[in-house]
Amino acid sequence: MKAFFLSLSMAMAVSIAAQPTNTSYKIYNTATQQVTTVEKIVADCKDVNVLFFGEEHDDSIGHTLELKILQELERHYAGQLALSMEMFETDCQLPLDEYLEGFISDFRFQKAARVWSNYKDYKPLIEFSKTNHIPVIAANTPRRYVSMVSSKGMEALQALPKASKKFLPPLPYDTLAGKYYEKFQGFMQGGSPGTNNPKIYYSQCLWDAGMSYSIYKYWKKNKRKKIFHMAGKFHLDEKLGTIAQLLIRDAKLKVKNISCFSDASFDNPDWEKFKNLGDYIIITDPGVKRSF
């Protein structure tokens, strides 16, 4: 009995530690032009098919907010929720499912699923999903195919065997000319040699096409489910990238996106400056230690 209460106390301590304080982040609803809360975001998602969270991968506050949002979504939409993650590649869906269903150990899962080096930031979401029986979608295109495109071009994917193509979106995939291309080129300016090569942009689009197809494919089979998708904010800001690819697949899907990042203006944010990034803007305190 003593051991039970010790375990319970430890679990409660971890849960409390995982929660960000209200003073470490600020949330803004760009439609109402008002500061808002996680609870209100989730309540606003009643008719939403997919809620996107655009993160900075090393933002410790952003990671704890992702867990808070997932928990709140589960509280509101229990049994009607799925988590989708950039952090797992499509060919890792099997070990991910095996772990969630309790067939393999955490050690075997992390090795087989090729988890990111900062998996500690995402593990609380996986464990919460496992405990609450929330399906998790391994959404991202395997990196080996992205590398193939960046070096050999899109056409190289066509030569892959059928067994390999099942991990990819339908070919040929869209390359999103226009604003997303211009934004990507601006981002890559001053980068490493060769970043102006169009193949690099095509590899970026493969990530977006792959994630959008993983979401779409799951939604087609589970239309009653609400999907919470997490990815780097560049893939999602302004509803470009992955979101644009998803809406090409079905323009009737109802989506909302969150753009979360730290900013020097935290004490007095100019919300007007960020309003085009998403339906909700979360600014986190840049003074808080990054997760890596």
C-alpha positions as CSV (number, residue, x, y, z in Angstrom):
1,M,0.0,0.0,0.0
2,K,2.9,2.4,0.8
3,A,4.4,1.6,-2.6
4,F,1.1,2.4,-4.3
5,F,0.8,5.9,-2.7
6,L,4.5,6.6,-3.4
7,S,3.9,5.7,-7.1
8,L,0.8,7.9,-7.1
9,S,2.6,10.8,-5.6
10,M,5.4,10.5,-8.1
11,A,2.9,10.4,-11.0
12,M,1.1,13.5,-9.7
13,A,4.4,15.3,-9.3
14,V,5.4,14.5,-12.9
15,S,1.9,15.7,-14.1
16,I,2.2,19.0,-12.2
17,A,5.8,19.5,-13.4
18,A,4.6,19.1,-17.0
19,Q,2.2,21.9,-16.8
20,P,3.4,25.4,-18.0
21,T,2.5,28.3,-15.8
22,N,0.1,31.0,-17.2
23,T,2.9,33.5,-16.8
24,S,5.2,31.6,-19.3
25,Y,3.0,31.9,-22.3
26,K,0.3,34.1,-23.9
27,I,-2.4,32.9,-26.3
28,Y,-4.2,35.2,-28.8
29,N,-7.3,34.4,-30.9
30,T,-6.8,36.2,-34.2
31,A,-10.5,36.1,-35.1
32,T,-11.8,37.7,-31.9
33,Q,-8.6,39.7,-31.4
34,Q,-8.5,38.7,-27.8
35,V,-6.2,36.9,-25.4
36,T,-7.6,33.4,-24.8
37,T,-6.9,30.1,-23.1
38,V,-6.2,26.5,-24.0
39,E,-9.7,25.5,-22.7
40,K,-11.3,28.0,-25.1
41,I,-9.2,26.8,-28.1
42,V,-10.4,23.3,-27.5
43,A,-14.0,24.3,-27.0
44,D,-13.8,26.2,-30.3
45,C,-12.9,23.0,-32.0
46,K,-16.3,21.4,-31.7
47,D,-16.8,21.3,-35.5
48,V,-13.1,21.2,-36.5
49,N,-11.7,18.1,-38.2
50,V,-8.0,18.8,-37.7
51,L,-6.3,21.1,-35.2
52,F,-2.7,21.8,-36.1
53,F,0.0,22.8,-33.6
54,G,3.1,24.5,-35.2
55,E,6.0,24.2,-32.8
56,E,9.6,25.2,-32.4
57,H,11.2,21.9,-31.7
58,D,13.3,23.1,-28.8
59,D,10.6,25.2,-27.1
60,S,10.1,23.5,-23.7
61,I,7.0,25.6,-22.9
62,G,5.5,24.7,-26.3
63,H,5.9,21.0,-25.6
64,T,4.1,21.2,-22.3
65,L,1.3,23.1,-24.0
66,E,1.0,20.4,-26.6
67,L,0.4,17.9,-23.8
68,K,-2.1,20.3,-22.1
69,I,-4.0,20.7,-25.3
70,L,-4.0,16.9,-25.9
71,Q,-5.3,16.4,-22.4
72,E,-8.0,19.0,-22.8
73,L,-9.1,17.5,-26.2
74,E,-9.4,14.1,-24.6
75,R,-11.5,15.6,-21.8
76,H,-13.9,17.2,-24.3
77,Y,-13.8,14.6,-27.1
78,A,-13.0,11.3,-25.4
79,G,-13.1,8.4,-27.9
80,Q,-13.2,10.7,-30.8
81,L,-9.6,11.8,-30.9
82,A,-6.4,10.9,-32.7
83,L,-2.9,12.3,-32.4
84,S,-0.8,12.8,-35.5
85,M,2.9,13.6,-35.3
86,E,5.7,14.8,-37.6
87,M,8.1,13.1,-35.2
88,F,7.3,9.6,-36.4
89,E,7.8,8.3,-40.0
90,T,5.2,6.3,-41.8
91,D,7.3,3.1,-41.8
92,C,7.3,3.3,-38.0
93,Q,3.6,2.9,-37.6
94,L,3.8,-0.8,-36.7
95,P,6.2,-0.5,-33.8
96,L,4.3,2.6,-32.6
97,D,1.1,0.7,-32.6
98,E,2.7,-2.3,-30.9
99,Y,4.0,-0.1,-28.1
100,L,0.7,1.7,-27.7
101,E,-1.1,-1.7,-27.4
102,G,1.5,-3.0,-24.9
103,F,3.1,-5.6,-27.0
104,I,6.7,-4.3,-26.9
105,S,8.8,-2.5,-24.3
106,D,9.6,1.2,-24.3
107,F,13.2,0.4,-25.2
108,R,12.3,-1.7,-28.2
109,F,9.8,0.9,-29.3
110,Q,12.2,3.8,-29.2
111,K,14.8,1.8,-31.2
112,A,12.4,0.4,-33.8
113,A,10.6,3.7,-34.3
114,R,13.8,5.8,-34.7
115,V,12.7,8.4,-32.2
116,W,14.1,11.9,-32.4
117,S,17.0,12.8,-30.2
118,N,14.7,15.0,-28.1
119,Y,12.1,12.2,-27.6
120,K,11.9,13.2,-24.0
121,D,9.9,16.2,-25.2
122,Y,7.3,14.0,-26.9
123,K,7.2,11.0,-24.6
124,P,4.6,12.5,-22.3
125,L,2.2,12.7,-25.2
126,I,2.9,9.1,-26.3
127,E,2.4,7.9,-22.7
128,F,-0.8,9.9,-22.3
129,S,-2.1,8.4,-25.6
130,K,-1.2,4.9,-24.5
131,T,-3.0,5.3,-21.2
132,N,-6.1,6.8,-22.8
133,H,-6.2,4.6,-25.9
134,I,-5.7,7.5,-28.3
135,P,-4.5,6.3,-31.7
136,V,-1.3,8.0,-32.9
137,I,-0.5,8.5,-36.5
138,A,3.1,8.2,-37.7
139,A,2.6,11.0,-40.2
140,N,6.0,11.9,-41.7
141,T,7.6,10.7,-44.9
142,P,10.6,8.5,-44.2
143,R,13.8,10.6,-44.3
144,R,15.5,8.3,-46.7
145,Y,13.0,9.2,-49.4
146,V,13.2,12.9,-48.7
147,S,17.0,12.6,-49.0
148,M,16.5,10.8,-52.3
149,V,14.5,13.7,-53.7
150,S,16.9,16.3,-52.5
151,S,19.8,14.5,-54.3
152,K,18.1,12.9,-57.3
153,G,14.8,14.7,-57.8
154,M,11.2,13.8,-57.5
155,E,11.3,11.4,-60.5
156,A,13.6,9.0,-58.5
157,L,10.6,8.0,-56.4
158,Q,8.8,6.5,-59.4
159,A,11.5,3.8,-59.6
160,L,10.9,2.6,-56.1
161,P,9.3,-0.8,-55.6
162,K,5.6,-1.0,-54.8
163,A,6.4,-2.0,-51.2
164,S,8.3,1.2,-50.7
165,K,5.7,3.5,-52.3
166,K,3.1,2.5,-49.6
167,F,5.0,4.7,-47.2
168,L,4.7,7.7,-49.6
169,P,1.8,10.0,-50.6
170,P,0.4,9.3,-54.1
171,L,2.9,10.2,-56.8
172,P,3.5,12.7,-58.3
173,Y,2.8,14.9,-55.3
174,D,2.0,18.7,-55.4
175,T,5.0,21.1,-55.0
176,L,3.0,24.2,-54.0
177,A,4.2,26.9,-56.2
178,G,3.6,30.5,-55.1
179,K,3.7,31.9,-51.5
180,Y,5.1,28.8,-49.9
181,Y,7.9,28.5,-52.4
182,E,8.7,32.2,-51.9
183,K,8.7,31.8,-48.2
184,F,10.9,28.7,-48.4
185,Q,13.4,30.5,-50.6
186,G,13.5,33.4,-48.2
187,F,14.1,31.1,-45.3
188,M,16.9,29.3,-47.1
189,Q,18.8,32.5,-48.1
190,G,22.2,32.5,-46.5
191,G,22.0,28.8,-45.9
192,S,24.4,26.1,-46.9
193,P,25.6,25.8,-50.5
194,G,23.1,24.3,-52.9
195,T,20.0,25.4,-51.0
196,N,18.8,27.3,-54.1
197,N,18.5,23.9,-55.8
198,P,14.8,23.2,-56.6
199,K,15.3,19.6,-55.5
200,I,15.7,20.9,-51.9
201,Y,12.3,22.6,-52.1
202,Y,10.8,19.4,-53.7
203,S,12.1,17.4,-50.7
204,Q,10.4,19.9,-48.3
205,C,7.1,19.5,-50.2
206,L,7.4,15.7,-49.9
207,W,7.4,16.1,-46.1
208,D,4.2,18.3,-46.4
209,A,2.5,16.0,-48.9
210,G,3.4,13.0,-46.8
211,M,2.0,14.4,-43.6
212,S,-1.2,15.7,-45.3
213,Y,-1.8,12.3,-46.9
214,S,-1.3,10.5,-43.6
215,I,-3.9,12.7,-42.0
216,Y,-6.3,12.5,-44.9
217,K,-6.0,8.7,-45.2
218,Y,-6.8,8.3,-41.5
219,W,-9.6,10.8,-41.6
220,K,-11.2,9.0,-44.6
221,K,-11.5,5.8,-42.5
222,N,-12.4,7.6,-39.2
223,K,-14.5,10.6,-40.1
224,R,-15.9,10.9,-36.5
225,K,-12.4,11.4,-35.2
226,K,-10.9,14.8,-34.4
227,I,-7.2,14.9,-35.3
228,F,-4.5,16.8,-33.4
229,H,-1.4,17.2,-35.6
230,M,1.9,18.4,-34.4
231,A,4.7,19.6,-36.6
232,G,7.4,22.3,-37.0
233,K,5.7,25.7,-37.4
234,F,7.1,26.3,-40.9
235,H,5.1,23.4,-42.2
236,L,1.8,25.0,-40.8
237,D,2.1,28.8,-40.5
238,E,-0.3,30.8,-42.7
239,K,-2.1,27.5,-43.4
240,L,0.6,26.8,-46.0
241,G,2.7,23.6,-46.4
242,T,1.0,20.6,-44.9
243,I,-2.3,22.4,-44.4
244,A,-2.5,23.6,-48.0
245,Q,-1.6,20.1,-49.1
246,L,-4.4,18.6,-47.0
247,L,-7.0,21.1,-48.3
248,I,-6.0,20.2,-51.9
249,R,-7.1,16.7,-51.0
250,D,-10.4,17.9,-49.5
251,A,-11.2,21.6,-49.5
252,K,-14.3,20.9,-47.2
253,L,-12.2,19.8,-44.2
254,K,-12.5,22.2,-41.3
255,V,-9.1,23.1,-39.9
256,K,-7.6,25.4,-37.3
257,N,-4.0,26.1,-36.7
258,I,-1.9,27.3,-33.7
259,S,1.5,28.9,-34.2
260,C,3.6,28.7,-31.1
261,F,7.0,30.3,-30.7
262,S,9.1,32.4,-28.3
263,D,9.6,36.0,-29.0
264,A,11.5,39.0,-27.6
265,S,8.2,40.9,-27.5
266,F,6.8,38.5,-24.9
267,D,6.2,41.2,-22.2
268,N,4.2,43.4,-24.7
269,P,3.3,41.4,-27.9
270,D,2.4,43.2,-31.1
271,W,-0.4,40.7,-32.0
272,E,-1.1,42.5,-35.2
273,K,2.4,41.6,-36.4
274,F,1.7,37.8,-36.0
275,K,-2.0,37.7,-37.0
276,N,-1.4,36.0,-40.4
277,L,0.4,33.0,-38.9
278,G,-2.7,31.2,-37.6
279,D,-6.1,31.1,-35.9
280,Y,-4.3,31.2,-32.6
281,I,-0.9,32.6,-31.7
282,I,1.0,31.4,-28.7
283,I,4.0,33.4,-27.6
284,T,6.3,31.7,-25.0
285,D,8.7,33.4,-22.6
286,P,12.1,33.5,-24.3
287,G,13.7,33.6,-20.9
288,V,12.7,30.0,-20.1
289,K,15.4,27.4,-20.8
290,R,15.1,25.6,-24.1
291,S,14.6,21.9,-24.1
292,F,17.9,21.3,-25.9
